[in-house]
């Protein structure tokens, strides 16, 4: 991959330059375009060294090589300058409004026998015991209570 040189046509170069200079685009995509422009060897007698390109754009060598590889795989400039579609759907949150309501109701209820007050660990254990949720961390319970400004003290 290191030896693959990039030679842009006039139209491709104009398209990359227009993308970098105009419109509102994510920094990630603009940097990808800038890397390809810097790697372009058409009509150049001397090109920038890889290390200088990396320093100028703020990328690692590996990042630059990944961008080069992505460009060489892409069918067009437009395809290269688009964000990839997510392959897997985002994970659904484990704690829903119903689970939050049960945790808050439990926290507002009487403390279990032998305890002076509820703790986040006790609330997490009780939520699992009651079958509200299959598993939950005490940190998650703490976040739920903090989000609703509920203090256990």
MIDOSE-1310 file (N, C-alpha, C; in nm, 2 decimals, decimal comma, always signed):
residues 153
xxxx	+0,08/-0,12/+0,00/+0,00/+0,00/+0,00/+0,09/+0,13/+0,00; +0,20/+0,12/+0,06/+0,29/+0,23/+0,07/+0,33/+0,28/-0,07; +0,35/+0,19/-0,16/+0,40/+0,22/-0,30/+0,29/+0,27/-0,39; +0,17/+0,26/-0,35/+0,06/+0,31/-0,44/+0,06/+0,46/-0,44
xxxx	+0,08/+0,51/-0,56/+0,08/+0,66/-0,57/-0,06/+0,71/-0,61; -0,09/+0,83/-0,57/-0,23/+0,88/-0,60/-0,21/+0,99/-0,70; -0,27/+0,98/-0,82/-0,27/+1,08/-0,92/-0,41/+1,12/-0,95; -0,44/+1,24/-0,92/-0,58/+1,29/-0,94/-0,59/+1,36/-1,07
xxxx	-0,71/+1,35/-1,13/-0,74/+1,42/-1,25/-0,77/+1,57/-1,21; -0,78/+1,66/-1,30/-0,81/+1,80/-1,28/-0,95/+1,81/-1,21; -1,05/+1,73/-1,26/-1,18/+1,73/-1,20/-1,18/+1,68/-1,05; -1,11/+1,57/-1,03/-1,10/+1,52/-0,90/-1,04/+1,62/-0,80
xxxx	-0,93/+1,68/-0,85/-0,86/+1,77/-0,76/-0,95/+1,89/-0,73; -1,02/+1,94/-0,83/-1,11/+2,05/-0,81/-1,22/+2,02/-0,71; -1,27/+1,89/-0,72/-1,37/+1,85/-0,63/-1,32/+1,84/-0,49; -1,20/+1,79/-0,47/-1,14/+1,79/-0,33/-1,12/+1,93/-0,28
xxxx	-1,07/+2,02/-0,36/-1,04/+2,15/-0,32/-1,17/+2,23/-0,28; -1,27/+2,21/-0,36/-1,40/+2,27/-0,33/-1,46/+2,22/-0,20; -1,44/+2,09/-0,18/-1,49/+2,03/-0,05/-1,42/+2,09/+0,07; -1,29/+2,10/+0,06/-1,21/+2,16/+0,17/-1,24/+2,30/+0,19
xxxx	-1,26/+2,38/+0,09/-1,28/+2,53/+0,10/-1,42/+2,58/+0,12; -1,52/+2,50/+0,08/-1,66/+2,55/+0,09/-1,75/+2,45/+0,16; -1,86/+2,51/+0,21/-1,96/+2,42/+0,28/-1,92/+2,39/+0,42; -2,01/+2,32/+0,48/-2,00/+2,28/+0,62/-1,98/+2,13/+0,63
xxxx	-1,87/+2,09/+0,66/-1,84/+1,94/+0,67/-1,77/+1,91/+0,80; -1,77/+1,78/+0,84/-1,70/+1,74/+0,96/-1,55/+1,75/+0,94; -1,48/+1,78/+1,05/-1,33/+1,79/+1,04/-1,27/+1,66/+0,99; -1,33/+1,55/+1,03/-1,28/+1,42/+0,99/-1,28/+1,41/+0,83
xxxx	-1,39/+1,45/+0,77/-1,40/+1,44/+0,63/-1,31/+1,54/+0,56; -1,30/+1,66/+0,61/-1,21/+1,76/+0,55/-1,06/+1,71/+0,56; -1,03/+1,65/+0,67/-0,89/+1,60/+0,69/-0,86/+1,49/+0,59; -0,96/+1,41/+0,56/-0,94/+1,30/+0,46/-0,92/+1,36/+0,32
xxxx	-0,99/+1,47/+0,29/-0,97/+1,53/+0,16/-0,83/+1,60/+0,16; -0,79/+1,66/+0,27/-0,66/+1,73/+0,27/-0,55/+1,63/+0,25; -0,56/+1,51/+0,31/-0,46/+1,41/+0,30/-0,45/+1,37/+0,15; -0,56/+1,34/+0,09/-0,55/+1,30/-0,05/-0,49/+1,41/-0,14
xxxx	-0,53/+1,54/-0,11/-0,47/+1,65/-0,19/-0,32/+1,65/-0,17; -0,27/+1,63/-0,04/-0,13/+1,63/-0,01/-0,06/+1,51/-0,08; -0,12/+1,40/-0,09/-0,06/+1,28/-0,15/-0,06/+1,28/-0,30; -0,15/+1,36/-0,36/-0,16/+1,37/-0,50/-0,03/+1,41/-0,57
xxxx	+0,01/+1,33/-0,67/+0,14/+1,35/-0,73/+0,13/+1,40/-0,88; +0,01/+1,44/-0,92/-0,01/+1,49/-1,05/+0,05/+1,63/-1,06; +0,12/+1,65/-1,17/+0,18/+1,79/-1,20/+0,27/+1,84/-1,08; +0,33/+1,75/-1,01/+0,42/+1,79/-0,91/+0,56/+1,73/-0,94
xxxx	+0,66/+1,81/-0,92/+0,80/+1,76/-0,93/+0,85/+1,70/-0,80; +0,79/+1,76/-0,69/+0,84/+1,72/-0,56/+0,71/+1,71/-0,47; +0,69/+1,60/-0,40/+0,58/+1,59/-0,31/+0,62/+1,60/-0,17; +0,52/+1,63/-0,08/+0,55/+1,63/+0,06/+0,58/+1,49/+0,11
xxxx	+0,67/+1,49/+0,21/+0,70/+1,36/+0,27/+0,58/+1,32/+0,37; +0,57/+1,19/+0,39/+0,46/+1,14/+0,47/+0,46/+1,20/+0,61; +0,58/+1,21/+0,67/+0,59/+1,26/+0,80/+0,54/+1,41/+0,81; +0,57/+1,48/+0,71/+0,53/+1,62/+0,71/+0,38/+1,64/+0,69
xxxx	+0,32/+1,55/+0,61/+0,18/+1,55/+0,59/+0,11/+1,51/+0,72; +0,16/+1,41/+0,79/+0,11/+1,37/+0,92/+0,11/+1,48/+1,02; +0,23/+1,55/+1,03/+0,24/+1,66/+1,12/+0,15/+1,78/+1,09; +0,14/+1,81/+0,96/+0,06/+1,92/+0,92/-0,09/+1,90/+0,95
xxxx	-0,14/+1,78/+0,93/-0,28/+1,75/+0,95/-0,31/+1,70/+1,09; -0,21/+1,64/+1,15/-0,23/+1,59/+1,29/-0,28/+1,45/+1,29; -0,22/+1,37/+1,20/-0,25/+1,23/+1,19/-0,13/+1,14/+1,22; -0,15/+1,02/+1,25/-0,04/+0,92/+1,26/-0,02/+0,87/+1,12
xxxx	+0,09/+0,80/+1,11/+0,13/+0,73/+0,98/+0,02/+0,63/+0,95; -0,02/+0,56/+1,05/-0,12/+0,45/+1,03/-0,25/+0,51/+0,98; -0,29/+0,63/+1,04/-0,41/+0,69/+1,00/-0,40/+0,74/+0,85; -0,29/+0,79/+0,82/-0,27/+0,84/+0,68/-0,28/+0,72/+0,58
xxxx	-0,22/+0,61/+0,62/-0,22/+0,49/+0,53/-0,36/+0,43/+0,52; -0,44/+0,44/+0,63/-0,58/+0,40/+0,62/-0,66/+0,48/+0,53; -0,64/+0,62/+0,53/-0,71/+0,71/+0,44/-0,67/+0,68/+0,30; -0,54/+0,66/+0,27/-0,49/+0,62/+0,14/-0,56/+0,50/+0,09
xxxx	-0,56/+0,39/+0,18/-0,63/+0,27/+0,14/-0,77/+0,28/+0,11; -0,84/+0,36/+0,19/-0,99/+0,39/+0,17/-1,01/+0,46/+0,04; -0,92/+0,56/+0,00/-0,93/+0,63/-0,12/-0,91/+0,53/-0,24; -0,81/+0,45/-0,23/-0,79/+0,36/-0,34/-0,90/+0,25/-0,36
xxxx	-0,97/+0,22/-0,25/-1,09/+0,13/-0,26/-1,21/+0,20/-0,32; -1,22/+0,33/-0,29/-1,35/+0,40/-0,33/-1,36/+0,41/-0,48; -1,49/+0,41/-0,52/-1,52/+0,41/-0,66/-1,52/+0,56/-0,71; -1,55/+0,65/-0,63/-1,56/+0,79/-0,67/-1,52/+0,88/-0,55
xxxx	-1,50/+1,01/-0,58/-1,46/+1,11/-0,48/-1,58/+1,13/-0,39; -1,70/+1,13/-0,44/-1,82/+1,15/-0,35/-1,83/+1,03/-0,26; -1,81/+0,91/-0,30/-1,82/+0,80/-0,21/-1,71/+0,80/-0,10; -1,59/+0,85/-0,14/-1,48/+0,86/-0,04/-1,51/+0,96/+0,06
xxxx	-1,58/+1,07/+0,02/-1,61/+1,18/+0,12/-1,74/+1,17/+0,19; -1,80/+1,05/+0,19/-1,92/+1,03/+0,27/-1,88/+0,94/+0,39; -1,96/+0,96/+0,50/-1,94/+0,88/+0,62/-2,00/+0,74/+0,59; -1,93/+0,64/+0,64/-1,98/+0,50/+0,62/-2,11/+0,48/+0,70
xxxx	-2,20/+0,40/+0,65/-2,32/+0,37/+0,72/-2,28/+0,27/+0,84; -2,35/+0,28/+0,95/-2,33/+0,20/+1,06/-2,37/+0,05/+1,03; -2,28/-0,04/+1,06/-2,31/-0,18/+1,02/-2,40/-0,25/+1,12; -2,39/-0,21/+1,25/-2,48/-0,27/+1,35/-2,56/-0,16/+1,41
xxxx	-2,68/-0,19/+1,45/-2,77/-0,09/+1,51/-2,72/-0,05/+1,65; -2,75/+0,07/+1,69/-2,70/+0,11/+1,83/-2,77/+0,02/+1,93; -2,70/+0,00/+2,04/-2,76/-0,09/+2,15/-2,87/-0,01/+2,22; -2,98/-0,08/+2,25/-3,09/-0,01/+2,32/-3,05/+0,00/+2,47
xxxx	-3,08/+0,11/+2,53/-3,05/+0,13/+2,67/-3,11/+0,02/+2,76; -3,04/-0,03/+2,85/-3,09/-0,13/+2,94/-3,19/-0,07/+3,04; -3,17/+0,05/+3,09/-3,25/+0,11/+3,18/-3,36/+0,20/+3,11; -3,48/+0,15/+3,12/-3,59/+0,23/+3,05/-3,66/+0,31/+3,16
xxxx	-3,76/+0,39/+3,12/-3,83/+0,47/+3,21/-3,90/+0,39/+3,32; -3,95/+0,27/+3,28/-4,02/+0,19/+3,38/-3,92/+0,14/+3,48; -3,80/+0,10/+3,44/-3,70/+0,05/+3,54/-3,66/+0,16/+3,63; -3,64/+0,28/+3,57/-3,61/+0,40/+3,66/-3,72/+0,42/+3,76
xxxx	-3,84/+0,42/+3,72/-3,95/+0,44/+3,81/-3,95/+0,34/+3,93; -3,92/+0,21/+3,90/-3,92/+0,11/+4,00/-3,80/+0,14/+4,10; -3,69/+0,18/+4,04/-3,57/+0,21/+4,13/-3,60/+0,32/+4,22; -3,66/+0,43/+4,16/-3,70/+0,55/+4,24/-3,80/+0,51/+4,35
xxxx	-3,90/+0,43/+4,31/-4,00/+0,39/+4,41/-3,94/+0,31/+4,52; -3,85/+0,22/+4,49/-3,78/+0,14/+4,59/-3,70/+0,23/+4,68; -3,63/+0,33/+4,62/-3,54/+0,41/+4,70/-3,63/+0,50/+4,80; -3,75/+0,53/+4,76/-3,84/+0,61/+4,84/-3,91/+0,53/+4,95
xxxx	-3,91/+0,40/+4,93/-3,98/+0,31/+5,03/-3,89/+0,29/+5,15; -3,95/+0,21/+5,24/-3,89/+0,18/+5,37/-3,76/+0,10/+5,34; -3,65/+0,12/+5,41/-3,53/+0,05/+5,40/-3,55/-0,10/+5,44; -3,48/-0,19/+5,39/-3,50/-0,33/+5,43/-3,46/-0,35/+5,58
xxxx	-3,52/-0,46/+5,63/-3,49/-0,49/+5,77/-3,34/-0,51/+5,80; -3,30/-0,45/+5,90/-3,16/-0,45/+5,94/-3,07/-0,34/+5,88; -3,13/-0,25/+5,80/-3,06/-0,14/+5,74/-3,13/-0,01/+5,78; -3,05/+0,09/+5,80/-3,11/+0,22/+5,84/-3,16/+0,30/+5,72
xxxx	-3,10/+0,27/+5,60/-3,14/+0,34/+5,48/-3,09/+0,26/+5,36; -3,15/+0,30/+5,24/-3,11/+0,23/+5,12/-2,97/+0,28/+5,07; -2,89/+0,19/+5,02/-2,77/+0,22/+4,95/-2,79/+0,19/+4,80; -2,70/+0,24/+4,72/-2,71/+0,21/+4,57/-2,69/+0,07/+4,55
xxxx	-2,60/+0,00/+4,62/-2,58/-0,14/+4,61/-2,70/-0,22/+4,65; -2,76/-0,18/+4,75/-2,89/-0,25/+4,80/-3,00/-0,23/+4,69; -3,01/-0,11/+4,64/-3,11/-0,09/+4,53/-3,08/-0,17/+4,41; -2,96/-0,19/+4,37/-2,92/-0,27/+4,26/-2,96/-0,41/+4,28
xxxx	-2,93/-0,46/+4,40/-2,96/-0,60/+4,43/-3,11/-0,63/+4,44; -3,18/-0,53/+4,50/-3,33/-0,54/+4,51/-3,39/-0,54/+4,37; -3,34/-0,46/+4,28/-3,40/-0,45/+4,14/-3,38/-0,58/+4,07; -3,27/-0,65/+4,09/-3,25/-0,78/+4,03/-3,34/-0,88/+4,10
xxxx	-3,35/-0,88/+4,23/-3,43/-0,98/+4,30/-3,58/-0,97/+4,26; -3,63/-0,85/+4,24/-3,77/-0,83/+4,21/-3,79/-0,86/+4,06; -3,69/-0,88/+3,98/-3,70/-0,92/+3,84/-3,73/-0,79/+3,75; -3,70/-0,68/+3,80/-3,72/-0,55/+3,73/-3,63/-0,55/+3,61
xxxx	-3,51/-0,60/+3,63/-3,40/-0,60/+3,53/-3,32/-0,72/+3,56; -3,26/-0,78/+3,45/-3,18/-0,90/+3,47/-3,05/-0,88/+3,55; -2,98/-0,76/+3,52/-2,86/-0,73/+3,59/-2,84/-0,58/+3,58; -2,79/-0,52/+3,69/-2,77/-0,37/+3,69/-2,65/-0,34/+3,78
xxxx	-2,57/-0,25/+3,75/-2,46/-0,21/+3,83/-2,50/-0,10/+3,93; -2,44/-0,10/+4,04/-2,47/+0,01/+4,14/-2,44/+0,15/+4,08; -2,34/+0,15/+3,99/-2,31/+0,28/+3,93/-2,43/+0,33/+3,84; -2,49/+0,24/+3,78/-2,61/+0,28/+3,70/-2,72/+0,33/+3,78
xxxx	-2,74/+0,26/+3,90/-2,85/+0,30/+3,99/-2,81/+0,44/+4,04; -2,68/+0,47/+4,07/-2,64/+0,60/+4,12/-2,67/+0,70/+4,01; -2,64/+0,67/+3,88/-2,67/+0,77/+3,77/-2,82/+0,80/+3,76; -2,90/+0,70/+3,78/-3,05/+0,71/+3,77/-3,09/+0,81/+3,88
xxxx	-3,04/+0,79/+4,00/-3,08/+0,87/+4,12/-3,03/+1,01/+4,10; -2,91/+1,02/+4,05/-2,85/+1,16/+4,04/-2,92/+1,24/+3,93; -2,96/+1,17/+3,82/-3,04/+1,23/+3,71/-3,17/+1,29/+3,76; -3,23/+1,23/+3,86/-3,36/+1,27/+3,92/-3,34/+1,35/+4,05
xxxx	-3,21/+1,39/+4,08/-3,18/+1,46/+4,20/-3,23/+1,40/+4,33; -3,22/+1,27/+4,34/-3,26/+1,19/+4,46/-3,14/+1,16/+4,54; -3,14/+1,19/+4,66/-3,03/+1,16/+4,75/-3,07/+1,06/+4,85; -2,98/+0,96/+4,88/-3,01/+0,86/+4,97/-2,97/+0,89/+5,11
x	-2,91/+1,01/+5,13/-2,87/+1,05/+5,27/-2,98/+1,12/+5,34
